[in-house]
Amino acid sequence: MANNDLLVQSALQSVQNNVTSQSKPVTQSVQTETVTELSVQSQALQKEAEKQNSQQQQRADDLRDKVAQLNDYMQNMNRNLQFSVDDTSGDTVIKVIDSETEEVVRQIPSEEILEARHAAEKYRGILLETKA
């Protein structure tokens, strides 16, 4: 009886060793493929983000150039208008200025509107987080 137990144990050990040795390469292959896929996806996402940042920077540069051209044009026309871009919101701001006193007669959008937009932008993230 003891011999049969020894034979069964040795057979079990050889089967376990055989299964273990066969499963390791498959696991390593699957893990390597998964890591490779994740790496390719990560690189694609990074390239897309860089492309979007580049496009956004280009648009901002183009907008600043157009604002400078408008300011030059209005000065040549002896008009009392000043164009600018609000740094925080990116909105175009137009000011009508009295040429004698250099006082702002009118601003579109007004300072109050710009401040309200800045405040709303500051709290937008908080409002979205509480709903989620």
C-alpha positions as CSV (number, residue, x, y, z in Angstrom):
1,M,0.0,0.0,0.0
2,A,2.8,2.3,0.8
3,N,4.3,1.7,-2.6
4,N,1.1,2.8,-4.3
5,D,1.0,6.0,-2.2
6,L,4.5,6.8,-3.3
7,L,3.7,6.1,-6.9
8,V,0.6,8.4,-6.7
9,Q,2.6,11.2,-5.0
10,S,5.4,11.0,-7.6
11,A,2.9,11.0,-10.4
12,L,1.1,14.0,-9.0
13,Q,4.4,15.9,-8.6
14,S,5.4,15.2,-12.2
15,V,2.0,16.3,-13.4
16,Q,2.2,19.5,-11.3
17,N,5.7,20.2,-12.5
18,N,4.6,19.6,-16.1
19,V,1.6,21.9,-15.8
20,T,3.7,24.6,-14.0
21,S,6.5,24.5,-16.6
22,Q,4.0,24.7,-19.5
23,S,1.9,27.6,-18.1
24,K,4.8,30.0,-17.3
25,P,5.7,30.9,-21.0
26,V,2.0,31.5,-21.8
27,T,1.7,33.8,-18.8
28,Q,4.8,35.7,-19.7
29,S,3.7,36.0,-23.4
30,V,0.3,37.4,-22.4
31,Q,1.8,39.8,-19.9
32,T,4.3,41.1,-22.5
33,E,1.6,41.6,-25.1
34,T,-0.6,43.5,-22.5
35,V,2.3,45.7,-21.5
36,T,3.1,46.4,-25.2
37,E,-0.5,47.3,-26.0
38,L,-0.7,49.6,-23.0
39,S,2.6,51.3,-24.0
40,V,1.3,51.8,-27.6
41,Q,-2.0,53.2,-26.3
42,S,-0.1,55.5,-23.9
43,Q,2.1,56.8,-26.6
44,A,-0.9,57.5,-28.9
45,L,-2.7,59.4,-26.1
46,Q,0.4,61.4,-25.4
47,K,0.8,62.3,-29.1
48,E,-2.8,63.3,-29.3
49,A,-2.5,65.5,-26.2
50,E,0.6,67.2,-27.6
51,K,-1.2,67.8,-30.9
52,Q,-4.2,69.4,-29.1
53,N,-1.9,71.6,-27.0
54,S,0.0,72.7,-30.1
55,Q,-3.3,73.6,-31.9
56,Q,-4.6,75.5,-28.8
57,Q,-1.3,77.4,-28.5
58,Q,-1.4,78.2,-32.3
59,R,-5.0,79.5,-31.9
60,A,-4.0,81.7,-29.0
61,D,-1.1,83.1,-30.9
62,D,-3.3,83.8,-33.9
63,L,-5.8,85.6,-31.7
64,R,-3.1,87.8,-30.2
65,D,-1.8,88.7,-33.7
66,K,-5.3,89.6,-34.8
67,V,-5.9,91.8,-31.7
68,A,-2.6,93.6,-32.4
69,Q,-3.6,94.2,-36.0
70,L,-7.0,95.6,-34.9
71,N,-5.3,97.9,-32.4
72,D,-2.9,99.2,-35.1
73,Y,-5.7,99.7,-37.6
74,M,-7.8,101.6,-35.1
75,Q,-4.9,103.8,-34.1
76,N,-4.3,104.7,-37.7
77,M,-8.0,105.6,-38.1
78,N,-7.7,107.9,-35.1
79,R,-10.4,106.0,-33.3
80,N,-10.5,105.6,-29.6
81,L,-11.0,101.9,-29.4
82,Q,-8.7,99.4,-27.8
83,F,-8.9,95.6,-28.3
84,S,-7.4,93.2,-25.8
85,V,-7.8,89.6,-24.7
86,D,-8.7,88.7,-21.1
87,D,-5.9,86.3,-19.9
88,T,-8.1,84.2,-17.7
89,S,-11.1,83.6,-19.9
90,G,-9.6,84.3,-23.3
91,D,-12.5,86.6,-24.2
92,T,-12.0,89.6,-26.5
93,V,-12.4,92.9,-24.6
94,I,-13.2,96.1,-26.4
95,K,-12.7,99.5,-24.7
96,V,-13.9,102.9,-25.9
97,I,-11.5,105.5,-24.6
98,D,-11.9,109.3,-24.4
99,S,-8.9,110.6,-26.3
100,E,-8.5,113.8,-24.2
101,T,-8.7,112.2,-20.7
102,E,-7.8,108.7,-21.7
103,E,-10.6,107.5,-19.5
104,V,-12.5,104.3,-20.3
105,V,-15.9,105.4,-21.5
106,R,-17.3,101.9,-22.2
107,Q,-16.0,98.4,-22.0
108,I,-17.5,95.4,-23.7
109,P,-17.9,93.0,-21.9
110,S,-17.9,95.1,-18.7
111,E,-15.5,94.4,-15.8
112,E,-18.5,93.1,-13.7
113,I,-19.2,90.5,-16.4
114,L,-15.6,89.4,-16.6
115,E,-15.4,89.1,-12.8
116,A,-18.6,87.0,-12.8
117,R,-17.1,84.7,-15.5
118,H,-13.9,84.3,-13.5
119,A,-15.8,83.4,-10.3
120,A,-18.1,81.0,-12.2
121,E,-15.0,79.3,-13.8
122,K,-13.4,79.0,-10.4
123,Y,-16.4,77.2,-8.9
124,R,-17.3,75.1,-12.0
125,G,-15.1,72.2,-10.9
126,I,-16.6,72.1,-7.5
127,L,-20.2,72.0,-8.8
128,L,-19.4,69.2,-11.2
129,E,-17.7,67.1,-8.5
130,T,-20.7,67.3,-6.1
131,K,-23.0,66.0,-8.8
132,A,-20.8,63.1,-9.7
